[in-house]
Amino acid sequence: MIHHVSLETRPSDVEAELGFWALLGFERVGPSGTVGERAAWVQRAGTQVHLLFAEETVVPPEGHVAVVAEPWDDVVTRLEAAGFDIDPRTPHWGAARAFVRSPGGHRVEIMAAPPL
């Protein structure tokens, strides 16, 4: 299991990013010490996403974070209702999957189930 991934986020996008990750079932957790001055963290089931504050972010065009979206239909409905464009892809590993961009431009793959 991967413990965390770090994504650069403009300070002006932090609240929108936190809202996006909440739609995927992540809850905000407090980073310790002085890290809280330069990052916001969210967590779900032991996996964290660290949003590192950066005025000029680096967003990989193809690299992405993949998360299992449970329950699939509910997560997709919440994302669409919040105005996110869902890019459906061919199912892999016997399960639906799609891509979505976070408010800061990060490419996130949502999967109905983990790989077999």
TIGUKE-551751 format. One record per residue: x, y negated, z of N, C-alpha, C in turn; residue in one letter. Coordinates in steps of 0.2 Angstrom, whole numbers, plus 2048, in hexadecimal, padded with zeros to 3 digits. Atoms other than C-alpha are relative to their C-alpha. Example, Ala and Ser with C-alpha at 12.3 -4.5 7.8 and 13.67 -1.06 7.14 Angstrom:
((804; 806; 800); (83E; 816; 827); (804; 7FA; 800); a)
((7FC; 806; 7FF); (844; 805; 824); (7FC; 7FB; 803); s)
//
This chain:
((804; 806; 800); (800; 800; 800); (804; 7FA; 800); m)
((7FD; 806; 800); (806; 7EF; 7FC); (7FD; 7FB; 806); i)
((802; 804; 7FB); (806; 7E3; 80B); (7FD; 7F9; 7FE); h)
((802; 807; 802); (805; 7D2; 803); (803; 7FF; 7F9); h)
((7FD; 803; 806); (808; 7C9; 7F3); (7FF; 7F8; 801); v)
((800; 807; 7FF); (80C; 7B6; 7F2); (7FE; 7FD; 7F9); s)
((802; 804; 806); (804; 7AA; 7E5); (801; 7F9; 802); l)
((7FF; 807; 7FF); (809; 798; 7E3); (7FA; 7FD; 7FE); e)
((807; 804; 801); (7FA; 78C; 7E5); (801; 7F9; 801); t)
((800; 807; 7FF); (7F9; 77A; 7E3); (7FC; 7FE; 807); r)
((803; 802; 7FA); (7F4; 772; 7F4); (7F8; 7FE; 7FE); p)
((806; 803; 802); (7E5; 76A; 7EB); (7FB; 806; 7FE); s)
((804; 7FA; 802); (7DF; 77C; 7E6); (7FF; 805; 806); d)
((800; 7FC; 7FB); (7E1; 784; 7F7); (7F9; 802; 802); v)
((806; 7FE; 7FD); (7CF; 783; 7FD); (7FC; 804; 7FA); e)
((803; 7FC; 805); (7C8; 789; 7EC); (803; 807; 7FF); a)
((7FD; 7F9; 800); (7D5; 798; 7EC); (7FD; 804; 806); e)
((803; 7FD; 7FA); (7CF; 79C; 7FE); (7F9; 803; 7FF); l)
((807; 7FE; 801); (7BD; 79C; 7F8); (800; 806; 7FB); g)
((7FF; 7FB; 805); (7C2; 7A7; 7E9); (801; 807; 803); f)
((7FE; 7FA; 7FC); (7CA; 7B4; 7F4); (7FB; 803; 804); w)
((805; 7FE; 7FB); (7BC; 7B4; 800); (7FA; 804; 7FC); a)
((805; 7FC; 804); (7B0; 7BA; 7F1); (803; 807; 7FF); l)
((7FD; 7F9; 800); (7BC; 7C9; 7F0); (801; 803; 806); l)
((800; 7FC; 7F9); (7BA; 7CD; 802); (806; 7FE; 804); g)
((7FA; 802; 7FC); (7CA; 7C5; 809); (7FE; 7FA; 805); f)
((801; 805; 7FB); (7C9; 7BB; 819); (807; 7FC; 802); e)
((7FA; 804; 7FE); (7D5; 7AD; 81E); (803; 802; 807); r)
((7FC; 7FE; 7FA); (7E2; 7B2; 82B); (806; 7FB; 801); v)
((7FB; 805; 7FF); (7EE; 7A6; 833); (807; 802; 7FF); g)
((7F8; 7FE; 800); (801; 7A7; 82E); (803; 7FD; 806); p)
((7FD; 801; 7F9); (80C; 7A6; 83D); (805; 7FA; 7FF); s)
((7FB; 806; 7FF); (817; 797; 842); (800; 7FB; 7FA); g)
((800; 806; 805); (81C; 78A; 835); (7FE; 802; 7F9); t)
((802; 7FE; 807); (817; 795; 826); (7F9; 7FD; 7FF); v)
((807; 803; 801); (805; 78E; 829); (800; 7F9; 7FD); g)
((7FF; 807; 803); (80C; 77D; 823); (801; 800; 7F9); e)
((7FF; 7FF; 807); (810; 784; 812); (7FD; 806; 7FD); r)
((804; 7FB; 803); (804; 792; 80F); (7FA; 802; 804); a)
((806; 7FE; 7FD); (7F3; 799; 812); (7FF; 808; 7FE); a)
((800; 7F9; 801); (7F0; 7AC; 814); (7F9; 802; 800); w)
((806; 7FC; 800); (7E1; 7B7; 810); (801; 807; 801); v)
((7FF; 7F9; 7FF); (7DF; 7C9; 815); (7FA; 804; 7FF); q)
((805; 7FB; 800); (7D4; 7D8; 811); (803; 807; 801); r)
((7FE; 7F9; 7FF); (7D7; 7EA; 818); (808; 801; 800); a)
((7F9; 7FF; 7FF); (7E9; 7E7; 81C); (804; 7FD; 7FA); g)
((7FC; 804; 806); (7EE; 7DE; 80B); (7FF; 7F9; 801); t)
((800; 807; 800); (7F2; 7CC; 80B); (802; 7FD; 7FA); q)
((7FE; 804; 806); (7F3; 7BF; 7FE); (802; 7F9; 804); v)
((7FE; 806; 7FD); (7FE; 7B0; 803); (800; 7FB; 7FB); h)
((801; 806; 805); (7FA; 7A0; 7FA); (805; 7FB; 803); l)
((7FB; 805; 7FF); (80A; 796; 7FA); (7FF; 7FA; 7FD); l)
((801; 806; 803); (808; 784; 7F8); (806; 7FD; 7FC); f)
((7FB; 803; 805); (811; 77C; 7E9); (7FD; 7FB; 7FC); a)
((803; 805; 804); (80E; 76D; 7E0); (801; 802; 7F8); e)
((7FF; 7FE; 807); (815; 774; 7D0); (800; 808; 800); e)
((800; 7F9; 7FF); (810; 786; 7D0); (802; 804; 7FA); t)
((7FE; 7FB; 805); (816; 795; 7C6); (7FA; 805; 800); v)
((806; 7FB; 801); (807; 7A0; 7BF); (802; 804; 7FA); v)
((7FE; 7FC; 806); (80D; 7AF; 7B5); (7FA; 801; 7FC); p)
((805; 7FF; 805); (803; 7B0; 7A5); (7FD; 807; 800); p)
((802; 7F9; 800); (801; 7C3; 7A6); (800; 804; 806); e)
((800; 7FD; 7F9); (806; 7C8; 7B7); (7FA; 7FF; 804); g)
((806; 801; 7FC); (7F8; 7CB; 7C3); (800; 804; 806); h)
((802; 7FC; 7FA); (7F1; 7D1; 7D3); (7FA; 804; 7FF); v)
((806; 7FB; 801); (7E5; 7E0; 7D3); (7FD; 802; 806); a)
((804; 7FE; 7FA); (7D8; 7E3; 7E0); (7FA; 804; 7FF); v)
((807; 7FC; 801); (7CA; 7EF; 7E2); (7FB; 7FC; 803); v)
((806; 804; 7FF); (7BA; 7E6; 7E2); (7FA; 804; 802); a)
((806; 7FC; 7FE); (7AD; 7EE; 7ED); (7FB; 7FC; 804); e)
((803; 7FC; 806); (79F; 7EF; 7EA); (801; 7FC; 7FA); p)
((7FF; 803; 806); (7A3; 7EC; 7D8); (7FB; 7FB; 7FE); w)
((806; 804; 803); (792; 7E5; 7D2); (7FF; 7F9; 804); d)
((801; 806; 7FC); (791; 7D9; 7E1); (806; 7FB; 7FF); d)
((7FB; 805; 801); (7A2; 7D2; 7DF); (800; 7FD; 7FA); v)
((801; 803; 806); (7A0; 7CF; 7CD); (7FA; 7FB; 800); v)
((806; 804; 800); (78F; 7C7; 7D0); (802; 7FA; 804); t)
((7FE; 805; 7FC); (797; 7BC; 7DE); (805; 7FB; 7FC); r)
((7FB; 804; 804); (7A5; 7B6; 7D2); (7FD; 7FD; 7FB); l)
((804; 804; 805); (799; 7B2; 7C4); (7FC; 7FB; 802); e)
((804; 805; 7FD); (78E; 7A9; 7CF); (804; 7FA; 802); a)
((7FC; 806; 7FE); (79C; 79E; 7D5); (804; 7FD; 7FA); a)
((7FD; 803; 806); (7A1; 79A; 7C3); (806; 803; 7FD); g)
((7FA; 7FD; 803); (7AF; 7A6; 7BF); (7FE; 804; 7FA); f)
((801; 7FC; 806); (7B1; 7AE; 7AE); (803; 806; 801); d)
((7FE; 7FA; 7FF); (7B2; 7C0; 7AF); (802; 803; 7F9); i)
((7FE; 7FD; 806); (7BC; 7C9; 7A1); (801; 807; 801); d)
((800; 7F9; 7FF); (7B7; 7DB; 7A1); (805; 803; 7FB); p)
((7FB; 7FC; 804); (7C4; 7E8; 79B); (7FD; 807; 800); r)
((802; 7F9; 801); (7C3; 7FA; 796); (801; 803; 807); t)
((7FF; 7FC; 7F9); (7C1; 805; 7A6); (806; 804; 800); p)
((7FA; 7FC; 7FF); (7D1; 80D; 7AC); (7FE; 804; 806); h)
((800; 7FC; 7FA); (7D2; 81B; 7B8); (7F8; 802; 802); w)
((807; 7FF; 7FF); (7BF; 81E; 7B6); (7FC; 7FB; 803); g)
((803; 805; 7FC); (7BA; 80E; 7BD); (800; 7F9; 7FC); a)
((801; 807; 803); (7B4; 7FC; 7B7); (806; 7FC; 802); a)
((7FB; 805; 7FE); (7C1; 7EE; 7B7); (7FF; 7FA; 7FC); r)
((801; 807; 803); (7C2; 7DC; 7B2); (806; 7FC; 802); a)
((7FC; 805; 7FE); (7CD; 7CD; 7B3); (7FC; 7FA; 801); f)
((803; 807; 7FF); (7C9; 7BC; 7BA); (806; 7FC; 802); v)
((7FA; 805; 7FE); (7D4; 7AC; 7BD); (7FD; 7FD; 807); r)
((801; 803; 7F9); (7D5; 7A5; 7CF); (800; 7F8; 7FE); s)
((800; 807; 801); (7D2; 792; 7D1); (807; 7FD; 7FE); p)
((7F9; 802; 802); (7E5; 790; 7D0); (803; 803; 7FA); g)
((7FE; 7FD; 806); (7E6; 79A; 7C0); (803; 807; 800); g)
((7FE; 7FA; 7FF); (7EC; 7AA; 7C7); (7FC; 806; 7FD); h)
((804; 7FA; 803); (7E7; 7BA; 7BD); (7FF; 805; 805); r)
((802; 7FB; 7FB); (7DE; 7C6; 7C8); (7FC; 806; 7FD); v)
((803; 7FB; 802); (7D9; 7D7; 7C3); (7FB; 803; 805); e)
((805; 7FD; 7FB); (7C9; 7DE; 7CC); (7FE; 807; 7FD); i)
((802; 7F9; 801); (7C6; 7F1; 7CC); (7FB; 802; 804); m)
((805; 7FD; 7FC); (7B7; 7FA; 7D1); (803; 806; 805); a)
((7FD; 7FB; 7FC); (7C2; 808; 7D8); (808; 800; 7FF); a)
((7F8; 7FF; 801); (7D5; 80B; 7DB); (801; 805; 7FB); p)
((7FD; 7FB; 805); (7DF; 815; 7CF); (800; 807; 804); p)
((800; 7F9; 7FE); (7DD; 828; 7D1); (807; 802; 802); l)
//
